[in-house]
């Protein structure tokens, strides 16, 4: 369930960047950082959680 919520949040941030011009303006000025870092970190955390769950369930 947490994976789906994280994925929904990541898609929201991704599409918000594509469709919302003030966000790009804020990034150009330096008020907001890129969400790519969040997306990479979130993907890594989800993959690590999934891998650990699979490993522990096999024992």
C-alpha positions as CSV (number, residue, x, y, z in Angstrom):
1,X,0.0,0.0,0.0
2,X,2.8,2.4,0.9
3,X,4.4,1.7,-2.5
4,X,1.2,2.8,-4.3
5,X,1.0,6.0,-2.3
6,X,4.6,6.8,-3.0
7,X,4.1,6.1,-6.7
8,X,1.0,8.3,-6.7
9,X,3.0,11.1,-5.1
10,X,5.9,10.7,-7.5
11,X,3.5,10.8,-10.5
12,X,1.8,13.9,-9.0
13,X,5.2,15.7,-8.7
14,X,6.2,14.6,-12.2
15,X,3.0,15.8,-13.9
16,X,2.9,18.9,-11.8
17,X,6.3,19.8,-13.2
18,X,5.2,19.2,-16.8
19,X,2.0,21.2,-16.5
20,X,2.6,23.9,-14.0
21,X,4.7,26.9,-15.3
22,X,5.1,28.7,-11.9
23,X,7.0,25.7,-10.6
24,X,9.6,26.1,-13.4
25,X,9.8,29.8,-12.7
26,X,10.5,29.1,-9.0
27,X,13.1,26.5,-9.9
28,X,14.9,29.0,-12.3
29,X,15.0,31.6,-9.5
30,X,16.3,29.1,-7.1
31,X,13.3,28.8,-4.7
32,X,12.6,25.2,-5.4
33,X,15.0,22.4,-6.1
34,X,14.5,19.6,-8.7
35,X,12.2,16.8,-7.8
36,X,14.4,14.3,-9.6
37,X,16.3,13.8,-6.3
38,X,13.1,12.9,-4.6
39,X,12.1,10.5,-7.4
40,X,15.4,8.7,-7.4
41,X,15.4,8.5,-3.6
42,X,11.8,7.3,-3.4
43,X,12.5,4.6,-6.1
44,X,15.5,3.4,-4.2
45,X,13.6,3.2,-0.9
46,X,10.7,1.3,-2.5
47,X,13.1,-1.1,-4.2
48,X,15.0,-1.7,-1.1
49,X,11.9,-2.3,0.9
50,X,10.6,-4.7,-1.7
51,X,13.9,-6.6,-1.8
52,X,14.1,-6.9,2.0
53,X,10.5,-8.1,2.2
54,X,11.2,-10.8,-0.4
55,X,14.4,-11.9,1.4
56,X,12.7,-12.1,4.8
57,X,9.6,-13.9,3.5
58,X,11.8,-16.7,1.9
59,X,13.4,-17.6,5.2
